[in-house]
């Protein structure tokens, strides 16, 4: 996707709801908890809003004729179209965005959200990752 192109409306709607749900979770707890707590609360908030939320989704790796289940797990898969990687770290390392891009590529999806809850203001901890083709 080049500059100015948009994603389908259903993906953008899910993303907007994810951002708002992250805001609600962060408003309640603030920074300082474990990633798993934020993940569970964010999943619950999204499910409450009617989204299909899968946690810890395995991402198999295919290498030649071999398929491996080891290693990769997506924190949250929302409505089958948005990957959410939850962090609670001091700062986002650029490798985290690359990790989300790899997940997008392996799942054939376009949008991922990298959300770091260990920030004073949640908007400072949210990064959109879009897979270009």
C-alpha positions as CSV (number, residue, x, y, z in Angstrom):
1,X,0.0,0.0,0.0
2,X,1.4,3.3,-1.0
3,X,1.0,6.6,0.7
4,X,-2.6,7.7,0.8
5,X,-4.1,4.3,0.1
6,X,-6.6,3.1,2.6
7,X,-7.5,-0.4,3.9
8,X,-11.0,-1.9,3.6
9,X,-13.6,-0.3,5.8
10,X,-14.1,-3.4,8.0
11,X,-10.4,-3.5,8.8
12,X,-10.3,0.2,9.6
13,X,-13.4,-0.2,11.8
14,X,-11.8,-3.1,13.7
15,X,-8.6,-1.1,14.1
16,X,-10.4,1.9,15.5
17,X,-12.2,-0.2,18.0
18,X,-8.9,-1.9,19.0
19,X,-7.4,1.5,19.6
20,X,-10.4,2.7,21.7
21,X,-10.4,-0.6,23.7
22,X,-6.6,-0.2,24.4
23,X,-7.4,3.3,25.6
24,X,-10.0,2.0,28.0
25,X,-7.7,-0.7,29.3
26,X,-4.9,1.8,29.7
27,X,-7.2,4.4,31.4
28,X,-8.2,1.8,34.0
29,X,-4.7,0.4,34.8
30,X,-2.1,2.7,33.4
31,X,1.5,1.4,32.8
32,X,3.3,-1.1,34.9
33,X,1.5,-4.4,34.5
34,X,2.6,-7.6,32.7
35,X,1.9,-7.9,29.0
36,X,-0.4,-10.9,29.7
37,X,-2.7,-8.8,31.9
38,X,-3.1,-6.2,29.2
39,X,-3.6,-8.9,26.6
40,X,-6.4,-10.6,28.6
41,X,-8.1,-7.3,29.4
42,X,-7.9,-6.0,25.8
43,X,-9.3,-9.3,24.5
44,X,-12.1,-9.1,27.0
45,X,-12.9,-5.5,26.1
46,X,-13.0,-6.3,22.4
47,X,-15.1,-9.4,22.9
48,X,-17.6,-7.3,25.0
49,X,-17.8,-5.0,21.9
50,X,-18.8,-8.0,19.7
51,X,-15.4,-8.8,18.1
52,X,-14.1,-12.2,17.5
53,X,-10.8,-12.4,19.4
54,X,-8.4,-15.2,19.3
55,X,-5.5,-15.3,21.8
56,X,-2.0,-16.8,21.3
57,X,-2.7,-17.9,17.7
58,X,0.0,-20.3,16.4
59,X,1.7,-19.2,13.2
60,X,3.2,-22.2,11.5
61,X,6.3,-21.8,9.4
62,X,6.6,-23.7,6.1
63,X,10.0,-24.4,4.8
64,X,10.1,-26.5,1.7
65,X,7.8,-29.4,2.3
66,X,8.1,-29.1,6.1
67,X,5.8,-27.3,8.4
68,X,6.8,-26.2,11.9
69,X,4.5,-25.0,14.7
70,X,7.3,-23.9,17.0
71,X,8.0,-20.4,17.9
72,X,5.5,-17.9,16.6
73,X,2.3,-16.9,18.3
74,X,0.2,-13.9,17.6
75,X,-1.0,-12.2,20.8
76,X,-4.4,-11.3,19.4
77,X,-6.2,-11.9,16.1
78,X,-9.2,-9.7,15.9
79,X,-12.1,-10.5,13.5
80,X,-9.6,-12.6,11.5
81,X,-8.2,-9.4,9.9
82,X,-6.1,-7.4,12.4
83,X,-3.1,-8.7,14.3
84,X,-2.4,-7.1,17.7
85,X,1.0,-7.5,19.3
86,X,0.9,-6.4,23.0
87,X,3.9,-5.1,24.7
88,X,4.7,-3.6,28.2
89,X,8.2,-2.4,27.6
90,X,10.2,0.8,28.2
91,X,10.4,1.6,24.5
92,X,9.4,-0.1,21.3
93,X,12.3,-1.7,19.5
94,X,12.1,-1.5,15.7
95,X,12.4,-5.3,15.6
96,X,8.9,-5.5,17.1
97,X,7.4,-3.9,14.0
98,X,9.3,-6.2,11.8
99,X,8.0,-9.1,13.8
100,X,4.4,-7.9,13.2
101,X,5.2,-7.6,9.5
102,X,6.4,-11.2,9.5
103,X,3.2,-12.3,11.1
104,X,1.1,-10.4,8.6
105,X,3.1,-12.0,5.7
106,X,2.7,-15.5,7.1
107,X,-1.1,-15.0,7.8
108,X,-1.8,-13.2,4.5
109,X,-3.1,-10.1,6.3
110,X,-2.6,-6.4,5.8
111,X,-2.8,-4.6,9.2
112,X,-1.2,-5.1,12.5
113,X,-1.2,-2.9,15.6
114,X,1.8,-2.9,18.0
115,X,0.5,-1.6,21.3
116,X,2.9,-0.8,24.2
117,X,0.9,-0.2,27.4
118,X,4.0,0.9,29.4
119,X,3.6,4.5,28.4
120,X,2.1,7.6,30.1
121,X,-0.3,8.3,27.2
122,X,-1.5,5.3,25.2
123,X,-1.5,7.0,21.8
124,X,2.3,7.3,22.2
125,X,2.4,3.5,22.5
126,X,0.4,2.5,19.4
127,X,2.0,1.8,16.0
128,X,0.2,0.7,12.9
129,X,2.0,-1.8,10.8
130,X,0.8,-2.2,7.2
131,X,2.1,-4.9,4.9
132,X,2.7,-3.6,1.4
133,X,2.5,-5.9,-1.5
